[in-house]
Amino acid sequence: FHLPVFAGRSGGDLGLLSATMASEPPAEYQSLTIPETGKWNNPDICGCCATTAGCKSCCMAVCWGCCGPCLYARLSARIKWPNSFEFLGSTLFQRWFRLTLALVLVYWVSGWMASLLDPEPDTTDFDHMDWSNITSSGSQDLHKTPAAAQFFSAIQSLTGLVWLVMVIQLRAGMRKKYSIPARCCATGDVCCSVDCEDILCACFCMSCTLSQMAQHTQAVDESPCNCCDADDPGPCREPQPSGGVGAADVPVAEAPKGDNSMA
């Protein structure tokens, strides 16, 4: 390992060099194997604990309110999941991390505001209700949630729905990138290359789904000591075309002009 030599470089050169170094993925991710094509690296959707990385990514997915932005950003960076919000950062990892972090913050703040505006939720005990106070309309004056609290509760539910849609689209995009067919409930493209399998997996087992994607792209390392994977892993290595260098890529030496003799 050699440290770069900065002597004799101008400020612009240093800025360009630092930007280039920052965009390169860490060395431990540059040497990883190329993800498989045509099938999942771990075809078992419930095989979260098959590897240390799978267990770590599953725990990160369960705690999505804290670790979800890191995990989603790492998965997006590995498959080069497009993001056109350039103002959020210069790399895909930065853009997706900040976008999902904003989503999580809206989720927590809206939930906190809903509980603040409605400190006494509806806990009516119907078994011990005094039915003698029922009004003529057939109803009783029960606890009513304030309109403001209902608004923030709806915002919190909407952010959770947006997160679900993002996971569905990410899984569909990963299957399309690596030509992985749907194994069950293969109904074709429901919308935007999304299959019914992607929807079911994300709805009923989101943590296992994210863990399967992390194991396939090696988005989380195998080190049990590194509990917070918040660095940019960079994109996965692309598969090289079979057959090596084609004949069209090999330069052909031209014969000198005026020399028509046969060797």
Residue pairs with C-beta under 8 A, 6 or more apart in sequence:
4 17
4 21
6 14
6 17
9 17
19 90
23 90
23 91
24 30
24 234
25 232
25 233
25 234
25 235
26 231
26 232
26 233
26 234
28 221
29 218
29 221
29 233
29 234
30 234
30 237
32 218
32 236
32 237
33 218
33 237
34 236
34 237
34 238
34 239
35 41
35 178
35 216
35 217
35 218
35 236
36 178
36 216
37 178
37 179
37 180
37 239
38 178
38 179
38 180
38 181
39 180
40 180
40 212
40 216
41 215
41 216
42 50
42 51
42 54
42 212
42 215
42 216
43 183
44 50
45 201
45 205
45 208
45 209
45 212
46 205
46 208
47 54
47 212
47 215
48 54
48 55
48 57
48 58
48 207
48 208
48 211
48 212
49 55
49 58
50 215
51 215
51 222
52 222
52 223
52 224
53 214
53 215
53 218
53 220
53 221
53 222
54 211
54 212
54 214
54 215
55 211
56 220
56 224
56 227
56 229
57 71
57 210
57 211
57 214
57 215
57 219
57 220
58 207
58 208
58 210
58 211
59 67
60 67
60 68
60 70
60 71
60 210
60 220
60 229
61 67
61 68
61 71
61 206
61 207
61 208
61 209
61 210
61 211
62 207
64 71
64 104
64 163
64 206
65 104
65 107
65 108
66 104
67 228
68 100
68 104
68 163
69 96
69 97
69 98
69 100
69 101
69 103
69 104
70 97
70 228
70 229
70 230
71 210
71 214
71 219
71 220
71 229
72 96
72 97
72 100
72 166
72 167
72 170
72 210
73 92
73 93
73 94
73 96
73 97
73 100
73 232
74 93
74 214
74 219
74 220
74 229
74 232
74 233
75 81
75 170
75 174
75 210
75 213
75 214
75 217
75 219
76 83
76 92
76 93
76 96
76 170
77 91
77 92
77 93
77 96
77 219
77 232
77 233
77 234
77 235
78 217
78 218
78 219
78 233
78 234
78 235
78 236
79 173
79 174
79 177
79 217
79 235
79 236
80 92
80 235
81 92
81 96
81 170
81 173
82 92
83 92
83 95
83 96
83 99
85 95
85 99
86 95
88 94
88 95
88 98
88 99
89 95
89 97
89 98
91 232
93 232
93 233
94 232
100 163
100 166
103 159
103 162
103 163
104 159
106 155
106 159
107 156
107 159
107 160
107 163
110 152
110 153
110 155
110 156
110 159
111 152
111 153
111 156
113 148
113 149
113 152
114 149
114 150
114 152
114 153
114 156
115 149
117 146
117 148
117 149
117 152
118 145
118 146
118 149
120 143
121 143
121 145
122 142
122 143
122 145
123 143
124 142
124 143
129 140
131 140
133 140
133 141
134 140
135 141
145 153
164 202
164 203
164 206
167 202
167 206
167 209
167 210
168 194
168 198
168 199
168 202
169 192
169 194
170 213
171 198
171 201
171 202
171 209
171 213
172 192
172 193
172 194
172 195
172 198
173 193
174 180
174 213
174 216
174 217
175 181
175 182
175 195
175 198
176 193
178 216
182 195
182 196
182 197
182 198
183 197
184 197
185 195
185 196
185 197
185 200
186 195
186 196
186 197
187 195
187 196
188 195
189 195
190 196
190 199
201 208
201 209
202 209
213 219
214 220
217 236
218 233
218 236
219 229
219 233
220 229
221 229
